[in-house]
Structures are given as C-alpha cells and as structure tokens.
Amino acid sequence: MSESESDSQEQIAVVLPDGSELAVDADATVEDCAYEIGPGLGRDTVAGKLDGELVAKEQPVYDGAKLEIVTDQSDEYLEVMRHSAAHCLAQAVERHYDDVDLAIGPPTDEGFYYDFDNLDVDEEDLAALEDEIEEIIAADYEIEREEVSIEEAEERLADEPYKLELLEEFADENETVSFYKQGEWEDLCAGPHVDSTGDIGAVELLEIAGAYWRGDEENPMQTRIYGTAFEDESDLEAFLERKREAEQRDHRRIGNEMNLFSIQDVTGPGLPLYHPPGKTILKELEDFVEDLNQDAGYDYVETPHVFKTDLWHRSGHYENYQDDMFIFDVGDDEFGLKPMNCPGHAAIFQDQSWSYRDLPIRYAENGKVYRKEQRGELSGLSRVWAFTIDDGHLFIRPDQIQSEVEQIMDMITDVLDTFDLEYEMALATRPEKSVGSDEIWERAEAQLESVLEARDHDYEIEEGDGAFYGPKIDFAFEDAIGRSWDGPTVQLDFNMPERFDLSYVGEDNEEHRPVMIHRALYGSYERFFMMLIEHYEGRFPLWLAPEQLRVLPISDDNLAYAREIAAEFDDFRVEVDDRDSTLERKIRAAHDDRVPYQIIVGDNEEDAGNISVRDRFEDQEYDVSIEDFKEHLETERDEQRTQPDFLQD
C-alpha cells in the first residue's frame, strides 16, 4: 500500500455549516478542525457543536459529523460561560464550608445552578459567596481539561458520593473521563468551559431552593443555589430588571390578591382549586374556544378521568408515559388517571362504522388530565398534577391533511391575535422515545413541513421534540415583558389509528386507515391562564375581568340609586360597594382590585339620572348617559373578544 493511500485511509470528513466538507485527520478534535479552517478561528475557538450537541473544543470529531465552531461571538458562548460560573460557585462554596458534597452544576436558559449536600446556607450568605466568586474571577485561573482513567477518577472522587454515582454511569460507555481544574479546585465534568475564570463576566447569585438528587423524591433533598452570569454588567442589570418585573407579575401573588385560585396542602400538591373569580375567567376562555370549535365543525365529547391500563397499553402511553402516570389497582384490574385525552377519543371513533363521506370527524373536549410531576418541579399553575387541555382530535382521510392542518393553524392564530401575542412556529421531529416505523414518521414530518412551506411560514426545526406518537407544529408566544411560552400545538399521528385498528370505508368499498390529528388552541388552560395573569398583571381586558364594573355610591343616601344603576348593567359582571367608607377609599379599593370601570353616583348623578365613570387608568368623565356607557361597554367587550387591538398602554 502506498503512503498516499495510507494517509487517505486516516482521513475523515466533517460537514461545515455551509454544507461543505472538511477533510481532517481521524484523531482530530473540534479545535484542530477550527485551525484547519483558519488560524484565527482556531485561536478564538471556545467549544463546538457536533450534530447539534454542545461539546468541549478538545472533543474528537467523527466522520460525517455536522460541525459548528463556537467562539465568544456565538449564541452558545453564554451557555459555556455560565457553566464555568457554576464551577466558580462550587469552588467558592468549598472554600467557605467544610464537608460539602458536590452534586451537579449545569447552565440553564437564565443562568446556572449547583446542587450541594451537607450544606447549611441561607439567603444572607449569598453575598459572601458572590464576593468569593469575584475573587476567583479576578484571579484569572486557567481552566484546564484533563482526561483520566476511570480508576484514577475513582481515587480522586473517593470522598464525593454523588460524583462517584455519575462516574459509574460514565464507566459503562467510556474508558476515560474528563476533569476541569481551576486553581486548587477541580470537578468531574464533560465541559465545555471558557479558557480561564477571567473570561467570566458579571455574576449574581439569585436564590436558594431545595432539590431532590436526580429529581427523584426517594433520593436525598439537596441545597440548590441559583445564579446567573452575563458578559457585562449592563446585560446583568437588564436581566435583573426583567426578573424584578416578573416577580411583580407573579401569578401566585396576584392570584391570591384577586382570589383567583389556591393550591392547598390539605387537598394535595399540584391540584389547583379555582375560586369564583378565577372560574369566571376560565369560563370566558372556554366559551371563546367553544365558539371557534363550533364554527369549525367540532362535536363535543366527554371521557372519564380514569381508564383501565389496557387502553394505555394499546395507545402506547403505558410504555412511554408510565413513570408520569398515577396508576393503581382496583381488584384484579389496573387503572390509571388519564395523562392525555386522545385514547378516549380514538375509542369513541372506533365504536362506529364510518364512510369516507363522513370524514373529517372532529371531536373536542375540555379534558382534565393528570401528570405525576416531581413535587420539587411543581410551581403554581405552571407545573401541576391536574390540568385541563382544550383538546381536539380529528380523524381524516390522507387527502384532507393540508386543509385540516391549515384550518387549525388559522384557529390558533385567531386565539393568539385576540390576546395580541407575538408568536413563532417550530416543527418538532421524532424523539428518541417514540412508537411507529421510520416510514410513518418520515411521512408525517414531510406532511407538516409541506403545510408550512405551502403557506410560506417562517419556522424552525426542533430535532427530537415531537410527541412519542408523531411530529408536531408548536407555537411559542411572548408575553408583555418578552418571556417566551409554549402553547398551542397541532400534531399529526399515523400511529394511534394503527394501534387502535381504526378504519373507514373508502370510495372503493375497501377499508382504509384514517389519519389522526391532535390539536390544542391554548395548550392547557392552567398554563395559559397563568401566562395571562402575568401578561396583564391581573388587569384583564373587560371581557375577561371577573368583576367588570363596580358602582360606588358617594353616601348611603345614594345606595338605592346605585343598585338601580347596577340593575341597568346586568349584562355585565357588576358589584355595588355598599361599605360604610369614604369615596376615596372605595376608589382605591376598586383600583387595587383591578376593576376595569367604576361608576360613581351621588346626588348630582341621581338628580340628573346619569352617572360618572372612572376607568382603571384614573381617567374620569362626568354626566355620562347610562345608555351611551352601556353601548360603549358592549362595543369594547365584543371587539376585545375578536380583535387584537384592545391593549392599553
């Protein structure tokens, strides 16, 4: 064999973002590839992405890998820097506290955290830890990566029980593992990290919380310290201002102030109780979606909260969702609270014979479902055990896919436009844990992509984020302070019709398999309601406000007239403030209760047969005709419910 042939065999090719291929040595790392592209890029390399996964620059590449180089100009740089900041936090903790056991410390979307065992710390201690982190950053320690054998790693981690547990998992697939060292401190870690602690910008520690090891309630409760890091102080301060704004809008605080909902220990975690004002808002949201469903030709069905697990075995939920289900025995049978509504709807469709002329069949249900979230993950209405999906399931012919998906997308955009929400779309593809053949998945993904392309929508691909039974189009929207929320979705499913043996008789008098579409216009009422509370800061538009009007009599002498006025507005949710209090206090109470309009009546209004009106922005108008104001309210309410132009500055 010639020397050139030998060299050729030792070469591999990686694919660069522009689609071109780069030939490198078989043992090349991400950093080596960067230097092959150019010495400047090589010097600037902080990390890399291999097939979308963020990796250390020392990571070897492999033949056919899609490679992206990460520098301090890349979107991923902040994630790398925050990971390094988490290491600085752990180093600071071990400098201040003895006998602490380290767990894990990953970056997050908003910063980072590190989990510790045997750590007694409170909020007052964070300032000292921040000072220590600043000293570590100022010391500009080089962050060095070292590959060691499993045996050597075990020796280094002999006093770290949680790290040893992680090491056991690494040892199953690797002969070596990596440590990162900065100054006197080191940690078992795959990386990536910045080159030195001095590269870390502005850091702030945020809060302390409890967290179970590996998220399992059976494991020890650890101390989790949250922090964040940015490249400079101005970015950090902007983040902290957004955080203060988010705390001001916290739905749990506002929900308590407005008596919207409660989650009580006596009734159970993650199980919200809706009080009359909260249920009033939910009922308006339900009625709005029901009008859309009626216009789109949906029929309402209802399914029970619990099924035999035979149904979940058939649908595939048992094998893919068992850990998230509440399962129990009744006699010799096993039952489960439903985590999704779709198998019940499939069972309803299966109970009849259908012709191609009958399709599409569209079912809708405001269906309560249950997911066994870890207690440490429960948070107000955002993460709960029991929630309600504005669910819809369609059974259609293959030739109806495009038109039905387009109709659903129109319904979703109607909802988001009504609340004046900016949104983005993404196509979520097959996850690692899924059912069905490659052929079915490729077909379903191609169908959804075709709809998006046909309508010229901008969208991203979210690899591996589909449902276990099919790909989906997800809508993410922004609230008033720029936070992104997952919400509506439309999902294409060729698998469940197969598993339930669903069929219809075609024009050829032969049996054919329908396609199933899953869709939700809000996502879940709980999360959407939570978002609306924070989006509006409790100041709901007129059509949603649990109390729309409050009549304020100036004195007890005007109380009878106040009640007459309230009766005139009985098409609205109106209350009379009949407390023995001054008008100023009544106005302040109505403002604090976030009532959109106050109607003020005194001797002048009673003598003239009219009213004075004050809105939530403290604008007041006198000598207002009852009929004129009623017409104004009706117009405002109706326009808000259907048009996206109702928000006030």
C-alpha positions as semicolon CSV with decimal commas, in nm:
position;residue;x (nm);y (nm);z (nm)
1;M;0,000;0,000;0,000
2;S;0,139;0,341;-0,090
3;E;0,197;0,617;0,164
4;S;-0,071;0,834;-0,004
5;E;-0,327;0,552;0,024
6;S;-0,239;0,512;0,393
7;D;-0,284;0,885;0,453
8;S;-0,619;0,873;0,274
9;Q;-0,745;0,596;0,499
10;E;-0,655;0,802;0,806
11;Q;-0,866;1,098;0,693
12;I;-1,228;1,167;0,781
13;A;-1,464;1,442;0,669
14;V;-1,682;1,673;0,879
15;V;-1,965;1,885;0,739
16;L;-1,946;2,260;0,796
17;P;-2,250;2,490;0,840
18;D;-2,240;2,595;0,472
19;G;-2,268;2,230;0,366
20;S;-1,907;2,195;0,256
21;E;-1,687;1,912;0,379
22;L;-1,359;1,950;0,563
23;A;-1,106;1,666;0,549
24;V;-0,913;1,618;0,875
25;D;-0,709;1,350;1,047
26;A;-0,909;1,070;1,202
27;D;-0,800;1,174;1,554
28;A;-0,874;1,544;1,504
29;T;-1,056;1,746;1,770
30;V;-1,301;2,033;1,732
31;E;-1,015;2,276;1,790
32;D;-0,800;2,101;1,530
33;C;-1,078;2,145;1,275
34;A;-1,102;2,515;1,359
35;Y;-0,728;2,560;1,295
36;E;-0,769;2,376;0,963
37;I;-1,028;2,635;0,863
38;G;-0,804;2,921;0,975
39;P;-0,555;3,007;1,250
40;G;-0,766;3,300;1,373
41;L;-1,070;3,079;1,417
42;G;-0,855;2,819;1,590
43;R;-0,731;3,074;1,845
44;D;-1,086;3,201;1,905
45;T;-1,245;2,858;1,950
46;V;-1,417;2,811;2,285
47;A;-1,625;2,500;2,212
48;G;-1,801;2,322;1,930
49;K;-2,128;2,164;1,829
50;L;-2,132;1,813;1,687
51;D;-2,464;1,723;1,528
52;G;-2,623;1,998;1,736
53;E;-2,470;1,892;2,070
54;L;-2,251;2,142;2,253
55;V;-1,910;1,983;2,326
56;A;-1,565;2,082;2,451
57;K;-1,314;2,202;2,195
58;E;-1,095;1,904;2,292
59;Q;-1,371;1,664;2,182
60;P;-1,268;1,435;1,893
61;V;-1,479;1,467;1,580
62;Y;-1,604;1,175;1,373
63;D;-1,667;1,103;1,011
64;G;-1,978;1,272;0,872
65;A;-2,036;1,487;1,182
66;K;-2,204;1,825;1,132
67;L;-1,961;2,067;1,294
68;E;-2,010;2,422;1,419
69;I;-1,732;2,619;1,585
70;V;-1,831;2,818;1,895
71;T;-1,645;3,143;1,969
72;D;-1,720;3,433;2,203
73;Q;-1,937;3,573;1,922
74;S;-2,164;3,266;1,911
75;D;-2,509;3,239;2,069
76;E;-2,384;2,938;2,264
77;Y;-2,100;3,129;2,429
78;L;-2,321;3,250;2,713
79;E;-2,411;2,890;2,797
80;V;-2,042;2,794;2,809
81;M;-1,958;3,092;3,029
82;R;-2,245;3,016;3,268
83;H;-2,125;2,658;3,303
84;S;-1,788;2,796;3,410
85;A;-1,962;3,034;3,652
86;A;-2,131;2,731;3,812
87;H;-1,784;2,586;3,874
88;C;-1,678;2,913;4,037
89;L;-1,981;2,888;4,266
90;A;-1,888;2,534;4,370
91;Q;-1,526;2,641;4,429
92;A;-1,645;2,934;4,644
93;V;-1,874;2,709;4,848
94;E;-1,596;2,460;4,918
95;R;-1,369;2,744;5,027
96;H;-1,628;2,862;5,281
97;Y;-1,784;2,536;5,402
98;D;-1,628;2,208;5,512
99;D;-1,750;1,856;5,428
100;V;-1,979;1,968;5,146
101;D;-2,071;1,702;4,888
102;L;-2,091;1,827;4,529
103;A;-2,372;1,706;4,303
104;I;-2,430;1,872;3,963
105;G;-2,400;2,227;3,830
106;P;-2,533;2,284;3,478
107;P;-2,608;2,603;3,287
108;T;-2,975;2,694;3,233
109;D;-3,167;2,923;2,999
110;E;-3,140;3,208;3,250
111;G;-2,816;3,127;3,430
112;F;-2,690;2,827;3,622
113;Y;-2,723;2,636;3,947
114;Y;-2,520;2,397;4,157
115;D;-2,659;2,133;4,395
116;F;-2,486;2,055;4,725
117;D;-2,540;1,809;5,008
118;N;-2,440;1,874;5,371
119;L;-2,460;2,249;5,312
120;D;-2,630;2,477;5,566
121;V;-2,670;2,811;5,391
122;D;-2,935;3,082;5,368
123;E;-3,004;3,391;5,157
124;E;-2,792;3,612;5,382
125;D;-2,485;3,401;5,297
126;L;-2,507;3,464;4,923
127;A;-2,329;3,800;4,938
128;A;-2,016;3,640;5,087
129;L;-2,022;3,367;4,823
130;E;-2,058;3,631;4,550
131;D;-1,752;3,811;4,687
132;E;-1,557;3,484;4,676
133;I;-1,667;3,422;4,317
134;E;-1,544;3,770;4,224
135;E;-1,205;3,686;4,375
136;I;-1,191;3,364;4,173
137;I;-1,273;3,553;3,854
138;A;-1,017;3,823;3,934
139;A;-0,750;3,555;3,993
140;D;-0,792;3,460;3,624
141;Y;-0,722;3,091;3,684
142;E;-0,662;2,889;3,371
143;I;-0,941;2,633;3,327
144;E;-0,758;2,316;3,231
145;R;-0,915;1,998;3,097
146;E;-0,759;1,663;3,185
147;E;-0,856;1,316;3,062
148;V;-0,802;1,044;3,325
149;S;-0,880;0,674;3,352
150;I;-1,188;0,550;3,534
151;E;-0,963;0,403;3,803
152;E;-0,786;0,733;3,865
153;A;-1,119;0,917;3,866
154;E;-1,247;0,682;4,136
155;E;-0,946;0,768;4,350
156;R;-0,994;1,141;4,304
157;L;-1,364;1,119;4,386
158;A;-1,334;0,881;4,681
159;D;-1,499;1,137;4,914
160;E;-1,764;1,252;4,663
161;P;-2,059;1,003;4,669
162;Y;-2,268;1,182;4,408
163;K;-1,979;1,220;4,168
164;L;-1,899;0,850;4,210
165;E;-2,257;0,765;4,115
166;L;-2,221;0,972;3,798
167;L;-1,885;0,810;3,730
168;E;-2,044;0,464;3,737
169;E;-2,271;0,570;3,451
170;F;-1,981;0,715;3,251
171;A;-1,776;0,399;3,307
172;D;-2,031;0,186;3,123
173;E;-1,951;0,356;2,793
174;N;-1,610;0,523;2,840
175;E;-1,257;0,424;2,929
176;T;-1,167;0,778;3,038
177;V;-1,347;1,080;3,178
178;S;-1,257;1,447;3,192
179;F;-1,187;1,676;3,487
180;Y;-1,169;2,054;3,476
181;K;-0,928;2,229;3,711
182;Q;-0,908;2,596;3,810
183;G;-0,660;2,695;4,080
184;E;-0,675;2,449;4,368
185;W;-1,018;2,317;4,269
186;E;-1,130;2,052;4,018
187;D;-1,453;1,882;3,914
188;L;-1,562;1,580;3,713
189;C;-1,719;1,741;3,407
190;A;-1,761;1,689;3,032
191;G;-1,747;2,065;2,968
192;P;-1,726;2,281;2,770
193;H;-1,578;2,579;2,956
194;V;-1,417;2,911;2,880
195;D;-1,036;2,928;2,883
196;S;-1,000;3,099;3,221
197;T;-1,206;3,229;3,511
198;G;-1,114;3,580;3,400
199;D;-1,327;3,529;3,089
200;I;-1,640;3,516;3,306
201;G;-1,831;3,845;3,306
202;A;-2,082;3,971;3,562
203;V;-2,220;3,715;3,809
204;E;-2,502;3,733;4,062
205;L;-2,643;3,467;4,293
206;L;-3,021;3,472;4,292
207;E;-3,181;3,232;4,538
208;I;-3,163;2,908;4,735
209;A;-3,403;2,619;4,690
210;G;-3,434;2,252;4,772
211;A;-3,396;1,985;4,503
212;Y;-3,400;1,608;4,512
213;W;-3,093;1,431;4,378
214;R;-3,167;1,330;4,018
215;G;-3,517;1,478;4,060
216;D;-3,635;1,168;4,249
217;E;-3,837;1,215;4,568
218;E;-3,690;0,892;4,703
219;N;-3,342;1,049;4,697
220;P;-3,191;1,298;4,945
221;M;-3,302;1,660;4,938
222;Q;-3,010;1,883;4,845
223;T;-2,944;2,256;4,857
224;R;-2,961;2,425;4,519
225;I;-2,807;2,768;4,469
226;Y;-2,923;2,954;4,159
227;G;-2,719;3,222;3,988
228;T;-2,681;3,397;3,658
229;A;-2,393;3,532;3,452
230;F;-2,363;3,774;3,161
231;E;-2,075;3,911;2,961
232;D;-2,107;4,257;3,115
233;E;-2,280;4,445;3,396
234;S;-2,530;4,619;3,169
235;D;-2,668;4,288;3,043
236;L;-2,685;4,160;3,401
237;E;-2,871;4,468;3,520
238;A;-3,119;4,439;3,231
239;F;-3,183;4,078;3,329
240;L;-3,230;4,168;3,697
241;E;-3,478;4,439;3,599
242;R;-3,675;4,185;3,394
243;K;-3,662;3,949;3,692
244;R;-3,798;4,218;3,925
245;E;-4,075;4,286;3,674
246;A;-4,153;3,912;3,657
247;E;-4,171;3,893;4,037
248;Q;-4,410;4,189;4,037
249;R;-4,629;3,997;3,793
250;D;-4,601;3,659;3,970
251;H;-4,932;3,481;3,912
252;R;-4,922;3,319;4,254
253;R;-4,916;3,656;4,431
254;I;-5,176;3,813;4,201
255;G;-5,391;3,501;4,216
256;N;-5,402;3,533;4,593
257;E;-5,473;3,907;4,585
258;M;-5,759;3,863;4,335
259;N;-5,892;3,541;4,492
260;L;-5,848;3,353;4,163
261;F;-5,717;3,015;4,279
262;S;-5,540;2,833;4,559
263;I;-5,327;2,521;4,598
264;Q;-5,361;2,386;4,949
265;D;-5,171;2,124;5,146
266;V;-5,494;1,967;5,267
267;T;-5,613;1,899;4,909
268;G;-5,275;1,797;4,767
269;P;-4,982;1,945;4,574
270;G;-5,024;2,047;4,212
271;L;-5,405;2,034;4,238
272;P;-5,540;2,387;4,188
273;L;-5,874;2,497;4,330
274;Y;-6,043;2,770;4,126
275;H;-6,234;3,028;4,324
276;P;-6,536;3,209;4,172
277;P;-6,337;3,497;4,016
278;G;-6,083;3,254;3,868
279;K;-6,351;3,023;3,734
280;T;-6,525;3,324;3,578
281;I;-6,214;3,393;3,370
282;L;-6,174;3,026;3,280
283;K;-6,538;3,010;3,170
284;E;-6,483;3,305;2,936
285;L;-6,177;3,131;2,789
286;E;-6,377;2,811;2,747
287;D;-6,668;2,992;2,578
288;F;-6,431;3,166;2,338
289;V;-6,275;2,837;2,223
290;E;-6,613;2,666;2,207
291;D;-6,732;2,934;1,964
292;L;-6,427;2,869;1,746
293;N;-6,485;2,493;1,763
294;Q;-6,850;2,530;1,672
295;D;-6,766;2,745;1,371
296;A;-6,505;2,485;1,262
297;G;-6,744;2,189;1,283
298;Y;-6,631;2,014;1,604
299;D;-6,858;1,791;1,811
300;Y;-6,806;1,784;2,187
301;V;-6,743;1,454;2,362
302;E;-6,658;1,364;2,720
303;T;-6,431;1,095;2,859
304;P;-6,375;0,983;3,220
305;H;-6,079;1,077;3,435
306;V;-5,963;0,717;3,475
307;F;-5,930;0,417;3,242
308;K;-5,813;0,060;3,269
309;T;-5,448;0,044;3,173
310;D;-5,544;-0,189;2,887
311;L;-5,627;0,130;2,699
312;W;-5,288;0,283;2,780
313;H;-5,109;-0,032;2,665
314;R;-5,293;-0,014;2,334
315;S;-5,226;0,357;2,282
316;G;-4,857;0,327;2,372
317;H;-4,880;0,559;2,671
318;Y;-4,805;0,284;2,921
319;E;-4,467;0,200;2,773
320;N;-4,376;0,562;2,704
321;Y;-4,552;0,750;2,984
322;Q;-4,584;0,506;3,274
323;D;-4,344;0,696;3,501
324;D;-4,558;1,010;3,464
325;M;-4,891;0,838;3,534
326;F;-5,090;0,784;3,852
327;I;-5,154;0,406;3,846
328;F;-5,348;0,198;4,099
329;D;-5,521;-0,139;4,135
330;V;-5,893;-0,200;4,177
331;G;-5,949;-0,568;4,248
332;D;-5,769;-0,765;3,980
333;D;-5,759;-0,474;3,733
334;E;-5,504;-0,196;3,697
335;F;-5,627;0,157;3,630
336;G;-5,460;0,488;3,556
337;L;-5,565;0,853;3,570
338;K;-5,555;0,972;3,213
339;P;-5,240;1,168;3,114
340;M;-5,396;1,251;2,776
341;N;-5,743;1,257;2,621
342;C;-5,656;1,112;2,280
343;P;-5,701;0,736;2,353
344;G;-6,056;0,801;2,476
345;H;-6,138;0,990;2,157
346;A;-5,991;0,709;1,948
347;A;-6,211;0,461;2,137
348;I;-6,519;0,675;2,058
349;F;-6,431;0,682;1,688
350;Q;-6,369;0,307;1,692
351;D;-6,717;0,241;1,829
352;Q;-6,884;0,326;1,495
353;S;-6,852;0,242;1,127
354;W;-6,750;0,528;0,900
355;S;-6,759;0,607;0,532
356;Y;-6,513;0,830;0,350
357;R;-6,804;1,072;0,313
358;D;-6,826;1,111;0,693
359;L;-6,472;1,233;0,730
360;P;-6,338;1,455;0,872
361;I;-6,469;1,371;1,218
362;R;-6,371;1,641;1,467
363;Y;-6,400;1,580;1,843
364;A;-6,342;1,843;2,112
365;E;-6,323;1,817;2,490
366;N;-6,210;2,038;2,775
367;G;-6,050;1,730;2,924
368;K;-5,888;1,710;3,268
369;V;-5,563;1,512;3,261
370;Y;-5,305;1,414;3,523
371;R;-4,925;1,404;3,514
372;K;-4,711;1,285;3,806
373;E;-4,460;1,568;3,816
374;Q;-4,194;1,558;4,087
375;R;-4,303;1,769;4,382
376;G;-3,993;1,984;4,356
377;E;-4,096;2,077;3,999
378;L;-4,449;2,192;4,090
379;S;-4,495;2,568;4,068
380;G;-4,828;2,749;4,088
381;L;-5,029;2,691;3,771
382;S;-4,721;2,650;3,551
383;R;-4,644;2,292;3,667
384;V;-4,933;2,098;3,822
385;W;-5,058;1,744;3,866
386;A;-5,407;1,814;3,729
387;F;-5,474;2,037;3,433
388;T;-5,727;2,083;3,155
389;I;-5,648;2,073;2,784
390;D;-5,875;2,242;2,530
391;D;-5,832;1,923;2,333
392;G;-5,932;1,842;1,981
393;H;-5,882;1,523;1,783
394;L;-5,963;1,482;1,416
395;F;-5,996;1,163;1,213
396;I;-5,942;1,242;0,849
397;R;-5,856;1,099;0,508
398;P;-5,495;1,146;0,392
399;D;-5,610;1,388;0,121
400;Q;-5,759;1,614;0,391
401;I;-5,435;1,667;0,586
402;Q;-5,337;2,001;0,435
403;S;-5,677;2,166;0,457
404;E;-5,742;2,048;0,814
405;V;-5,399;2,148;0,943
406;E;-5,438;2,487;0,778
407;Q;-5,779;2,535;0,942
408;I;-5,631;2,450;1,283
409;M;-5,346;2,692;1,230
410;D;-5,599;2,963;1,144
411;M;-5,785;2,889;1,469
412;I;-5,461;2,910;1,667
413;T;-5,364;3,242;1,510
414;D;-5,716;3,374;1,586
415;V;-5,657;3,292;1,953
416;L;-5,310;3,445;1,969
417;D;-5,416;3,756;1,776
418;T;-5,708;3,807;2,014
419;F;-5,462;3,832;2,303
420;D;-5,220;4,038;2,091
421;L;-4,942;3,781;2,137
422;E;-4,641;3,768;1,908
423;Y;-4,556;3,409;1,819
424;E;-4,310;3,182;1,640
425;M;-4,358;2,835;1,494
426;A;-4,140;2,526;1,505
427;L;-4,160;2,180;1,350
428;A;-4,078;1,923;1,620
429;T;-3,947;1,591;1,486
430;R;-3,922;1,234;1,613
431;P;-3,798;1,197;1,972
432;E;-3,573;0,917;2,090
433;K;-3,862;0,762;2,285
434;S;-4,133;0,702;2,024
435;V;-4,358;0,447;1,857
436;G;-4,405;0,363;1,489
437;S;-4,187;0,288;1,191
438;D;-3,934;0,520;1,027
439;E;-4,153;0,528;0,717
440;I;-4,456;0,652;0,913
441;W;-4,253;0,923;1,087
442;E;-4,088;1,042;0,768
443;R;-4,427;1,064;0,601
444;A;-4,583;1,259;0,889
445;E;-4,292;1,504;0,917
446;A;-4,299;1,563;0,541
447;Q;-4,673;1,636;0,553
448;L;-4,639;1,903;0,822
449;E;-4,338;2,057;0,653
450;S;-4,536;2,072;0,331
451;V;-4,813;2,272;0,502
452;L;-4,564;2,518;0,649
453;E;-4,389;2,562;0,315
454;A;-4,714;2,598;0,121
455;R;-4,821;2,885;0,347
456;D;-4,474;3,041;0,341
457;H;-4,443;3,040;0,721
458;D;-4,114;3,107;0,893
459;Y;-4,034;2,819;1,127
460;E;-3,752;2,638;1,299
461;I;-3,679;2,267;1,320
462;E;-3,676;2,129;1,675
463;E;-3,499;1,796;1,640
464;G;-3,635;1,525;1,868
465;D;-3,905;1,740;2,033
466;G;-4,208;1,569;1,878
467;A;-4,468;1,370;2,073
468;F;-4,392;1,000;2,112
469;Y;-4,663;0,919;1,856
470;G;-4,599;1,184;1,593
471;P;-4,437;1,514;1,485
472;K;-4,599;1,847;1,560
473;I;-4,608;2,216;1,484
474;D;-4,559;2,413;1,806
475;F;-4,646;2,777;1,863
476;A;-4,440;2,977;2,115
477;F;-4,553;3,325;2,209
478;E;-4,413;3,622;2,400
479;D;-4,581;3,796;2,693
480;A;-4,574;4,165;2,784
481;I;-4,218;4,151;2,923
482;G;-4,068;3,941;2,645
483;R;-4,075;3,595;2,803
484;S;-4,142;3,303;2,571
485;W;-4,411;3,043;2,649
486;D;-4,505;2,715;2,484
487;G;-4,872;2,699;2,399
488;P;-5,083;2,585;2,104
489;T;-4,986;2,278;1,904
490;V;-5,102;2,069;1,609
491;Q;-4,976;1,712;1,585
492;L;-5,001;1,459;1,304
493;D;-5,043;1,095;1,408
494;F;-5,029;0,788;1,183
495;N;-4,953;0,559;1,480
496;M;-5,259;0,564;1,704
497;P;-5,501;0,478;1,420
498;E;-5,280;0,174;1,357
499;R;-5,269;0,075;1,725
500;F;-5,647;0,107;1,761
501;D;-5,714;-0,052;1,421
502;L;-5,925;0,247;1,316
503;S;-6,076;0,240;0,968
504;Y;-6,327;0,389;0,730
505;V;-6,477;0,255;0,409
506;G;-6,337;0,432;0,106
507;E;-6,493;0,516;-0,226
508;D;-6,360;0,181;-0,349
509;N;-6,563;-0,002;-0,077
510;E;-6,236;-0,112;0,087
511;E;-6,126;-0,036;0,441
512;H;-5,871;0,244;0,481
513;R;-5,677;0,381;0,776
514;P;-5,762;0,737;0,884
515;V;-5,504;0,991;0,991
516;M;-5,539;1,138;1,341
517;I;-5,466;1,500;1,426
518;H;-5,417;1,620;1,784
519;R;-5,457;1,992;1,848
520;A;-5,489;2,240;2,134
521;L;-5,558;2,610;2,087
522;Y;-5,435;2,721;2,430
523;G;-5,220;2,422;2,522
524;S;-5,361;2,388;2,871
525;Y;-5,597;2,624;3,048
526;E;-5,377;2,628;3,357
527;R;-5,058;2,740;3,185
528;F;-5,240;2,981;2,953
529;F;-5,430;3,129;3,250
530;M;-5,104;3,164;3,441
531;M;-4,948;3,344;3,145
532;L;-5,247;3,579;3,111
533;I;-5,236;3,671;3,482
534;E;-4,872;3,772;3,445
535;H;-4,913;3,920;3,095
536;Y;-5,186;4,158;3,213
537;E;-5,051;4,184;3,570
538;G;-5,406;4,097;3,678
539;R;-5,556;4,389;3,483
540;F;-5,759;4,174;3,249
541;P;-5,936;4,322;2,948
542;L;-6,303;4,394;3,004
543;W;-6,433;4,067;2,855
544;L;-6,217;3,856;3,086
545;A;-6,226;4,063;3,405
546;P;-6,402;3,869;3,684
547;E;-6,560;4,194;3,801
548;Q;-6,617;4,433;3,512
549;L;-6,792;4,722;3,687
550;R;-6,818;4,846;4,042
551;V;-7,080;5,103;4,140
552;L;-6,962;5,341;4,412
553;P;-7,233;5,540;4,595
554;I;-7,092;5,859;4,743
555;S;-7,310;5,819;5,053
556;D;-7,567;5,582;5,194
557;D;-7,834;5,819;5,064
558;N;-7,731;5,717;4,710
559;L;-7,729;5,341;4,778
560;A;-8,074;5,274;4,632
561;Y;-7,983;5,460;4,313
562;A;-7,655;5,268;4,297
563;R;-7,847;4,941;4,299
564;E;-8,078;5,069;4,027
565;I;-7,774;5,151;3,815
566;A;-7,626;4,805;3,877
567;A;-7,951;4,652;3,752
568;E;-7,919;4,858;3,433
569;F;-7,586;4,683;3,365
570;D;-7,698;4,329;3,445
571;D;-7,543;4,205;3,117
572;F;-7,207;4,266;3,283
573;R;-7,040;4,142;3,599
574;V;-7,120;4,430;3,832
575;E;-7,097;4,482;4,208
576;V;-7,212;4,763;4,437
577;D;-6,969;4,881;4,705
578;D;-7,210;4,936;4,994
579;R;-6,947;4,957;5,265
580;D;-6,952;5,241;5,516
581;S;-6,643;5,409;5,378
582;T;-6,531;5,727;5,207
583;L;-6,547;5,759;4,829
584;E;-6,168;5,791;4,815
585;R;-6,124;5,457;4,989
586;K;-6,381;5,292;4,763
587;I;-6,200;5,423;4,455
588;R;-5,866;5,297;4,590
589;A;-6,016;4,955;4,668
590;A;-6,161;4,923;4,316
591;H;-5,826;5,023;4,168
592;D;-5,638;4,773;4,386
593;D;-5,890;4,503;4,290
594;R;-5,811;4,579;3,923
595;V;-6,173;4,652;3,826
596;P;-6,181;4,798;3,472
597;Y;-6,453;5,060;3,537
598;Q;-6,601;5,238;3,838
599;I;-6,943;5,401;3,817
600;I;-6,972;5,682;4,071
601;V;-7,314;5,805;4,176
602;G;-7,404;6,088;4,414
603;D;-7,681;6,344;4,450
604;N;-7,591;6,519;4,123
605;E;-7,599;6,194;3,922
606;E;-7,919;6,079;4,090
607;D;-8,096;6,411;4,025
608;A;-7,985;6,410;3,657
609;G;-8,048;6,037;3,601
610;N;-7,694;5,980;3,474
611;I;-7,358;5,855;3,605
612;S;-6,993;5,947;3,640
613;V;-6,739;5,695;3,507
614;R;-6,380;5,635;3,617
615;D;-6,156;5,382;3,439
616;R;-5,857;5,182;3,564
617;F;-5,622;5,445;3,423
618;E;-5,780;5,701;3,662
619;D;-5,948;5,898;3,385
620;Q;-6,293;6,023;3,491
621;E;-6,588;6,158;3,292
622;Y;-6,896;6,325;3,439
623;D;-7,260;6,349;3,323
624;V;-7,242;6,024;3,125
625;S;-7,561;5,882;2,975
626;I;-7,643;5,532;3,101
627;E;-7,730;5,414;2,751
628;D;-7,418;5,567;2,597
629;F;-7,191;5,398;2,850
630;K;-7,372;5,068;2,809
631;E;-7,319;5,088;2,432
632;H;-6,951;5,172;2,489
633;L;-6,905;4,868;2,713
634;E;-7,078;4,633;2,471
635;T;-6,859;4,756;2,184
636;E;-6,539;4,729;2,387
637;R;-6,625;4,380;2,511
638;D;-6,718;4,247;2,167
639;E;-6,416;4,400;1,992
640;Q;-6,174;4,268;2,254
641;R;-6,301;3,914;2,216
642;T;-6,239;3,906;1,842
643;Q;-5,973;4,164;1,758
644;P;-5,615;4,216;1,874
645;D;-5,630;4,594;1,921
646;F;-5,765;4,625;2,274
647;L;-5,448;4,651;2,484
648;Q;-5,389;4,986;2,651
649;D;-5,052;5,147;2,709
